[in-house]
Amino acid sequence: MTIEELERIAISGLRKAYEIHEELGFHGEEKIQKNQFGETALLVDIKAEEAVINTLRVMHVPIRLISEEHGITEIGENPLFLGVLDGLDGSSVYTSQRGKGRYGTMLSIFSSLTPVYGDYLFCGVMIHSPKPELFFAKKGGGSFVVIDGESRAISCSDTIKLQETTKIYIDNYFEVNRELFAKSLAGFNIQCMYSSAVHYTDVAMGTVDAVLECTRKQNLEIAVAYGLVIEAGGVMLTLDKTSLKYRHYNTFSQDKHTPIVTASTLGLANDIIRHITS
């Protein structure tokens, strides 16, 4: 199965997730069950994941899929690829601003069952609201967004220095981010959109310069974001200035809160790290 075939199938799955979002309407807010992380899953969380999983299954993609609500799903007797899926990233925004706020479905596909982050083949995010925006990237092919049926290439900003005007998203949900990032950058242009799907698509298309988050919960969002950001010209580093490229997805900080600096340029990433660690 070629990268082009995987891209076509994955995009179809993400579009199916959007259709589910539209079909469910307010019913999607129904609370169903606790997921593997002890969080309450909404109907839309579950159904959006099912839409993607079923698309991959119908197209006989030999894949082991790790998802937030369904755990591990294997398609075929001998899976070749590893997939990472978050049915709805930004659930708090969905419940408070459904149809108005920004949130979405995230999917990535890697070239083996034991990949490093640099082994991505496809990364995609379907922003469902307030209007559909499909972001995707394939290995070596760049990053793109499709809005109103028009596809265009996107790229990160060219910001290389940390300044008061530098636009930065910080995930305020986790204490390590509040203590390390938010406090260190008080007075700078920082904001939280309460959705990693939004954080990383905005940095990939250059509307924000950096995203400061941490690893957690099997790193579903980071696994999808990596390829999208890299293909848009950005970087993702740990505080020791090491790229995630050669970090093993299955073993790197799966259940820990390791700070991750995502930036439009290496210069900006290094400047942010110098500032928060000095």
N, C-alpha and C positions, 0 to 999 in steps of 0.2 A: 504494500500500500504506500503510495507516494505522499510526499508532504502536501502536494496540491490536493490530493483526494482527502487527506485528513483535514485540511483547512476547510474545504467545502462542506464536509460532514459536520465539523465542529461549529461552523458558522450557522448551519441549518439548525443544530441543537440549541444554540443561543437564541436564535429567532423563535424557535418553538417555546422557549422559556418566556420570551416577551409575550407571545400569544396567550400563554397561560396566565400571566400577570393581568392581561386585559380581560380575559374571560372571567376570572375569579372576582374582580372588583372588590367590594368590601368584604366578601366572604373569605378572601385570602388572609384576613386578619384573625381568623379563628385560631385559637390556641389548641394544639393537637397533643403534643407529648414533650417530654424532656429528651434532648439529644445526648450524644456521648459526652458532651462537655458540661452537662447539667443545666443547659439553657433551654428555655421553652421554645419549641419549634412551632412556627405558624404554618397554616395550610399552604400558603404561597411558598414557603421555604421548601417544603416537601415536594409539592407539585412541580415547581420549577426544576428541581433536581431530577425528578422523574422524567420530565420532558427531554432533558439532555441525555440521560442514561438510555432512555428508550430509542432515541435517535441513533446513538452509537450502536445499540444492540441490533436494530433493524438493518443497519448498514454493515453489520458483522465486523466491527472494528475490534481486533484482538487486544483488549486493554484491561488493565487493572485500575479501577477508578477509586480514588479516596475522596470521600465527600463528607460534608458536615453532618448531614441528616441521615444518610444511608450507610455510613461507615465504608467498608470495602466491598465493592461490587466487581466481579470478574465476568468478562464477556469472552466466550470462547474457551476451549480447553487449554490452550497454550498462549496466554496473553504475551504480547511483545512490547507494548507501550505502557507507560504509567500516566494516568490522568489525575488531575486535581480539580475538584469542583466545589464551589460554594453557591448554593442555589439562590440565595438572596443576601448579599452583603449590604448592610445598612438597615437592618430590621427596625431599629428604633426610629429611623427617619420614615420608614414605610408606615409604621403604626401611627405616627403623629402627622405625617404629611403625604399620605398615599396619593399618588397622581400629581403631586406638586413638588415634593422634595426629590433629591437625587439619590439613587441606589441601584444595584444591579446584580446580575448573575456573572460569575467568574469561572473560566475554564482554561486549563492548560494541558498540553500533551507533551510528554517527554519521550526520548528515543529508546529508552530501556526501562526495565523494572527497578534498577538501582542507579538512577541518574544523579549527576551533579546539576546544579542550577543551570549551568551553561549548556546542558543537553536538551533544552526546550526545542520543540519542533513548531508548536503553535501556542499562542496565548491570546485569549480573547475576553472581552468584557462587554456585556450588553447592558447599557444604562436604560432603565425602563421608563423613567419619569424625569422631568415633565413631558419629554418627548423621547422617542427611541433614538439612541446613539450607539452604534456598534463600533467598538474599538478592537483591532486585532493586529497581530504580528506573526510572521513566520520566520524561521531561522534564515538569516542573511537576506531577507526580503524587505526589511523596513517595517514601520508601523503606520497604520492607516485608521481613519475614522469614516464611517458611512452615516451621513445625516441627510434625511429627505431624499434617499435614493442616490445621492452623490457621494462618491468615494474620493478621498484625498489623502495624500501622505501627510504625516504629522511629525514634528520633531520637538525636542526639548528646547528651552530657552538657552541663550548663550551667556547667562550670568556666571561670572567666575569668582566674584568676591561677595562676602557676606556684608550687607549694608542694611540700614534701617528700612529701605524700600524693598528688600528681598522678600518675596512672598513664600511663606513656609506653612505647611500643614503639619500639625502635631496630633497624634492620636491620644486624646486625653483620657481614654478609658482605663489605661493601665498606669499604675502608680509610677513605674520606672520612667515612663515618658513624661509624666507631670513633674517629677522630681529632677530628672536629668536634663530634659529638653526644655520644657516650658519655663522653669525657673531660670535656667541659664540664658534663655533668650527673651526674658521679660523686657518689654520696650521695643522689641522688633515686631515686624508685621506677621504675627502668627495667628492661626485660625485652626479650628477643627470642624470637618464636615460630617463626622460620625459615620463615615463609610469609606473603607479602604478602596473600594471600586472607584469612588470619586477622587480620592486622593491621588491614586496612581494614574488614572486616565488624564487628570488635569496636569500632572507633571509631564506626562508623555506628549501632550499637545502644547506645552509651553505656556499655559496660563498660570502656573505656579512654578516656583523655582526648586523647591525641595519638599520632601516628605520625611518626617521623623516618626518612626514606629518601632515596634519591637517584635521579636519572634513570639509565637504562642499558638496553641491549639493546632498542631500539625502544620503550621505555616501555610495554610491554604491560600490566603490572599497574596502572600509574598511570592509563592511559587508561580502564581499567575502574573503578578506584576513584573517579575524579573525580565522576562523576554520582551514584554511591551516597552519597558523603560529602556533597556539596552538597545533595542532596534530603533528607538527614537533618539539615540545618542547620549542617554544618561548613564548614571552609574549607581550601584548599590553596594555599600561598604559596611563592614563592622567598624567599631571604634578604633581598632588597630590598623585601619586603612586597608584591610584585606577585602578584595572583591568576593561576592558570593559565587562567582563563576565556577570555582572548583570545590565548593562546599557540597557535601552529599545531602540531597534532599531528605532521604530516609533517616538520617542520623543527626543532622545539624540542628541542635537547639530546638527540638520538637516540642518540648513541654517547658521550656525556660523562657525568660523574658530578656533576650539579648538585644540591645539597641541596634537598630539598622538605620543608616543614613542613606537616603535616596536623594540624588541631586542631578540637576541638569548637566553639570560638568564636573570633572574630577577636581578642578580648582575650587569650585564652590564647596564640594563635599569635604575637601581637606580643610578649608577655611572654617566650616561649621564645626568640624571635629576639634580643631585647634581651640576654637572659642569655648566649647562646652567642656573641654578636658583641662583647660588651663587654670 
